[in-house]
Amino acid sequence: MKRIASKCVLALLLLCAAAPAPRAQSKKVMETLLAESIKAAIQSGNYTISVHQAIPITGDAIELTSPYSLRVRGDSVISYLPYYGRGYGVSFTGGNALNFRAKLDRSQVKLNSKGNRFTIELTTHTGEDEYTFMMRVFTNGSATITTTMRKRQAMRFYGVVDLTP
């Protein structure tokens, strides 16, 4: 009887020890699916980066409470980003800064050798300024945007890739 009881306890312990494995596999599967979805979105040229933090070149980080984003749709970019900084030769009212829709002048996308980070460079212009967006997009969904302009100080933003259509 003791032998049967000890075998049952041993079997129960083995079952309990093996139970977390599907959860770990499930997490790995979800990470892989997310990475593939982000790669497909970036390579298709249709993606949105929602930002949650802005960092002016001169100043502290600013946590954003409103929904700001940078959208790339084929050959166009839709920038709805806040601007904090100085302008040089801009209109008295400050203009639209980083709130515009424009055609891309140039777009370059590179995937690093490990396959876990895209480096994206976009250049565009409006009647108000010229813009260069340097982005690093990671396959875990996090993203960094550094934007430089001819008539304003540079800005940096932190955010995530938004996969909702």
GIURNOR-V899676 format. One line per field, one symbol per residue. ss: DSSP state (@ for helix, = for strand, . for the rest). Layout:
# GIURNOR-V899676
ss->???
This chain:
# GIURNOR-V899676
ss->.@@@@@@@@@@@@@@@@@@@@@@@@@@@@@@@@@@@@@@@@@@@.===========....=============..=====......=...........=============.....=========....=========...========..=..========...
